[in-house]
Amino acid sequence: MPKYQPLLEKAYDRKDKEEVMSLYSDWAEHYDDELGDNEYVAPQRAAALFAEYVPDRTVHLIDIGCGTGLVGRFLVAHGFENIDGLDLSADMLAQAGKTGIYKKLIQADLTAGLKIADATYDAVISVGTFTHNHVGPQGLDEVLRIVKPGAIAGITVNGDAYVEDGYRAKFDQLVKDGICTIVNERDEDYIIARSIRGRVVTLKKT
Ligand SMILES: C[S@@+](CC[C@H](N)C(=O)[O-])C[C@H]1O[C@@H](n2cnc3c(N)ncnc32)[C@H](O)[C@@H]1O
């Protein structure tokens, strides 16, 4: 008897918003176990790089697509303490709430426009959310809107989706439009057991 029903294979299927919510509702309780078993290292790698670019550990930051809070755990390990989380799924947020890490948890759809004022946050991180059939490249506009000028945004993009789904082109456009600069961009392990690589892009809001 497996300890959980594996759902990782289903994560990248074509979906609308309701299907994404339903997937994460089913997944929330066992997400950390399955991702741990598959050596999902993106949260750890992205948090470490983010910490290099954000030396002030007191900044008010937001974890977009925070899920169960895996990224928050690593941010706390690096000394960050003023962290809000945002996610579409109430069930994933319920798990994140149990960690006690996040000051505020916000249920919202990044693709529908956020009820967060311009330039609210000092920094933003988003891991595992810019991937196939979750949030498309246009979601980056909202991520950059809600941070202050000079803020760092640490973003992971699933390696296969990076060019295929238009992320490469979107980053180029954001730079061309003067919204941000790219301060670092690198290939990283993402889900090791599935041989999935990721792109970790560090942006600085203009
Ligand atoms: C693969 S999980 C990543 C969770 C966490 N950041 C991590 O690395 O474990 C993707 C998360 O994105 C959230 N998500 C998907 N579509 C979203 C949307 N339109 N707006 C906000 N969050 C969304 C899902 O609910 C899910 O928690």
The ligand as an ORCA input file, in Angstrom:
! r2SCAN-3c Opt
* xyz 0 1
  C       4.352     23.225     -7.596
  S       3.499     24.166     -6.390
  C       4.845     25.075     -5.658
  C       4.575     25.381     -4.219
  C       5.800     25.887     -3.439
  N       6.248     27.185     -3.921
  C       6.905     24.877     -3.530
  O       7.936     25.159     -4.159
  O       6.724     23.766     -2.981
  C       2.673     25.420     -7.333
  C       1.751     26.302     -6.488
  O       1.241     27.337     -7.347
  C      -0.094     27.582     -6.957
  N      -0.789     28.227     -8.074
  C      -1.134     27.675     -9.270
  N      -1.786     28.569    -10.031
  C      -1.829     29.723     -9.308
  C      -2.394     31.022     -9.556
  N      -3.015     31.288    -10.702
  N      -2.272     31.973     -8.606
  C      -1.629     31.701     -7.428
  N      -1.084     30.494     -7.144
  C      -1.186     29.520     -8.064
  C      -0.640     26.204     -6.634
  O      -1.812     26.275     -5.841
  C       0.556     25.569     -5.933
  O       0.510     25.716     -4.532
*
